[in-house]
């Protein structure tokens, strides 16, 4: 048996493209406006909390990722 190591050229190991911060801010604002227009008070409060937690978790993940590279 031959010992074959599978290596790929460095140009094939590219980082996935990330969206800009402005795109995430725009998405947050659009989703928030949808909550304002279509939700009742209870759904608005829970939706806003969920939206903030989701985007905060993404920001924390992105900041940690950027610090390591």
N, C-alpha and C positions, 0 to 999 in steps of 0.2 A: 504494500500500500504506500502510496505517496503522501507525504505530508503537505497538504495544500492549505495555505492560509488565505482567507478571503479578505483582501483589502480593497478598499475603494479609493479612488483618487480624492484629494482634498476638495476639489471643486464641487463634488457631489454632496458634501456635508454643509449645506447652507441652512442658516437659521430661518424659521418661518417668518414671513413678513408680518409685522404688527401694524395695526392702525394707529393713526396719530391721536394725540390726546384730545385734539379738537373734535375728532370723530366721536370719541366716547362722551365728551361733554354734550355734543349735539344729540346723541342717542339718549342720554339721560334726560335732557330737556324735553325731547319729543315724548318719551315715555311718561314723564311727569305731567306734561300737558294733557296727554290722553287720560291719565288718572283724574286730573282736575275737571275735565269736560264730562267724562262718562261715568265716574264713580260716585256712589253715595259716600257719606262721611266715614262710615266704618271701613269700607273698602279703600277709600282714599288714605286713611291713616295706616292701615296694614300694608297697602301697596307702597306707600312712601317709605315706610320702614324697610320693607323688603328690597326696594329699589336702592336705597342708601346702603344697606348691608351688602348687597350684591356688588355694587360699584366700588365700595370700600374694600371688599375682599379682592376684587380684581386689581385695584390700585396697589394694595399691599403685595400681591403676588408679582405685579410688574416691577415694583420698586426693588423687591428682593432679587428678581431675575436680573435686573440691570446692574445691581451691585456686584454680582458674581462674575459678570463678563465685562 
